[in-house]
Amino acid sequence: MRVALADDAVVVREGLARLLADHGVDVVAQVGTGDDLVRAVDTEPLDVAVVDIRMPPTYTDEGLRAARQIRATHPDVGVVVLSHYVEVEYALNLVTGTSERIGYLLKDRVADITDFVAALHRVAAGETVVEPSLVEELLTAPAARDPMSRLTRREREVLSLVAQGKTDTGIAKALVVSRKTIEAHLRNILGKLDLPVDAAENRRVHAVLAFLQAQRGWEERR
C-alpha cells in the first residue's frame, strides 16, 4: 500500500512514517501543508493520503479542504483525516456526500499502529472508517434526528459497531449474541432506513452515512 503523509510537525510525521514502514506500508511522500499534499497526490500513484485536519497557515481546516479536493480530483485515492479531538461539523463535512474511501480518526488511534494500518487498508479497499467516539456522540444525541429515531436502542448499538468497521461476527461477540441475531438487526436497520437494495451498493456504509446526514440536518435546525 502506497501512502502520503501530511503533518506540519516534522517529528510526528517522520515518526509515523517509520512506524508505517515497519508494518509494510510504503510512505512515498511526507509534506507539511495541505497544498503540498494535493500536489503529491497529483504526481504520485497513491492508495491513501493521511492528513492532519489543522495545517498551516491558519491551522483551522486546511487539511479538511485538501482532503475534499483530493476526493474531487482523485476519487480512487482514499483519504484519512486525523484530528486531536472529535470535531463533529468537520467530520460531517468530510464524510457526507460520499460513501467510500474516507476515514476520520483521532490522532490517538495512531498509537495502536496495528489498528491504524488496518484502518488504512479498509479505506484503501473502499470503506468508510469513522472515529468510534464520534459515532458514540452522535448515537447518544437527541432522537429528533430522523431517520435514526426509527431504530431501537439495540439497533443503534449495532449501527455504532458497524460504523467502527466491525464484521457481523465481531458485533455478535461484542454484544454477546449470535451472529444470526446481528443479521436480523441489520436487516431491520437497512429496512427502516430505506437504503438502496442494489447488491453493488455497500448498504452498511450507506447506513452510517444516513445517520451522519441526519445529524447534519439536526445541527442546521438548532
N, C-alpha and C positions, 0 to 999 in steps of 0.2 A: 504494500500500500504506500502511495506517494502522498506526502503531506507538506503543506506550507504553514509556518507559524508566524503570527503577528502579535507582538507584545512590546511595548516601549521599554520595559525593564529587561535589560540585556541578560542579567543573571538568571532571571526567571525563564526567559526564552531559551537560553542555552542549556539550562538545567533540564527543562522539559524535553528539549531536542535529544539530549543524551539518554534520558530515560526511555523515550520512544525508540531510539536506535537500538537500545538494549533489548527491546521487545519486538524487533524485526520490522519496525516502521522506518521507511526511507524519508527522512526530512530533507526535502530538496530546496527549500528556501526558508530563511529567517529574516523577518523585516520588523521595522519599528513603527510603521504607520499604516493606516488603512489604505491610503493611496498606493503605497508600495506593495501591499498585499494584492490589490487589484491588478497591478502591473505584473506581479509574479504569476498570478493565475492566467493572465493573458499570454505569458511566454512559456510557462512550464506545464506539461501534461500532469494533472493532479487528480487524486481521488477525493481529498478533503482539505479544506482550508480552515485553520483554527485561529480565532481572533478574539482578543480582549475587547469587551464592549466599550471601554473608555480608553481612547487613544488620543495622541497629540493631533491638533494643537489645543483644543478646548477641553479635552478629557470629559466629554459628555457622551455622545452617541456615534462617534466616528467609526468605531468597529461595527456597530449595527448597520450603518449606512453602507459600509464596504461589503458587509455580508449580503445585503439586499441587492447591491449592484452585481455581485458575483452570481447570485441566484438568477438575476435577469439576463445576464450575458453568457453564463456558463451553467445551464441547468443540470448538466451531468456531473458537476463538481459539488460534493457535499460541503456544507458549512456548519461548523460548530462554534458557537459564541460562548465565551466564558465571562462570568461576572463574579464579583466578590460577594454579592448578596442578591436575593431574588428581587428583580425589578419587573413587576407584572406587566406594565404597559410595554416595556421594551420587548419582553418575551412574546407578547401577543402580536406586536408589530412584525416580529420575525417569523413566527410560525403560521399565522393565519394567512390564507391565500395560497398556501402550498401544502402538499401532502407527502412530500418525500425529501430525503437528503438534507434534513435540518436537525440541528441539535442546540439545546440551550441548557448549559450546565454551570453549576457553581465551581469556582476555581478550586475549592476544597476537594472536589472529586478527583483532581489530578493526583492527589496524594495516594490514591489507590490506583496505581498505574495500570494494573491488570484490567480493572473495570473500565478505566478511561479508554484503553486501547480497544476493548470490546465495544464501547460506545462508538468509537471512530469507525470500526468495521460495520456496525449496524447502520450508521449514517451513510457510509460509502455504498452499502447494499441497497439503499433506497428508503430506509426507515426514518421516522421522526423520533428523536430521543429528547424527552423533556425532563428537566430537573424535578426529582420527586417532591421536594419541599414546595415547589411552585404548584404542582398538581394538588398536594395536600391543602395548600392555602385556598385554591380555587374550589376544591370539593367541600370544604367546610364553610364556605361563604353562604350568604342568604339564598334560599331556594327560589327566589323570584327569577333566577336566571334560566328561563326556558331555553332549550327543551330539557335541561337536566332535572327539572322538578318532576318529570315523569318517572324518574328512576327511583327505586327503593334504596335504602341505606346500603344494603349488601351489594346491589348493582353498582352503586357509586364506588364502593371499596374495590370491586373487581375492575372497574374502569381506571381507577387510580393505579392499580398494578399493571394494567395493560399499558398505560402511559409510561411506566417505568421500564418497559421493554421485556416484561416477563412473559414466558410461554404459558400455555394452559396448565401444564404440569407444575410450573413454578408458582402460579397463582393458587392452584389447589393445595400445594404444600404450605404456602404462606397462610392460607385461611383454614387449613386443616379440614378440607372437604375432599370429595372425589373429583376427578377430572370431569366426569360426566355432569356433575353439578355445575362446574365452572362453564362447561359448554352450554348448558341450559341458560345460565345467567347471561352469557354473551349473546345467545340468540335473542333473549328478551331485550337486551340493551340495543342491539342493532335494529331490532324491530321498532322499538319505541322512538329511536332517533331518526327513523325514515331514511336510512342510508342506502346508497346505490347497491343493487344486487348483482351488478356485473362482476363476474369472477375475476376479471382483470384488475379490479379496483381493490386496494388494501382497505377493507372495511374497518379493521381495527384502528388504523391511523385516522381514518375519517371520523371515527367515534371520538377520539381525543381532540381532533380539530373542531368538531362540532361543539364540544364543551368550551374550548378556548374562544370560539367565535361568540358563543352565548355570553361568556364572561366579558368580552369586549363590548357587546351591546348593553350589558348591565352597567359597566363603567361609564359609558357615554350618557346613560339616562340619569346617573346620580347627580 
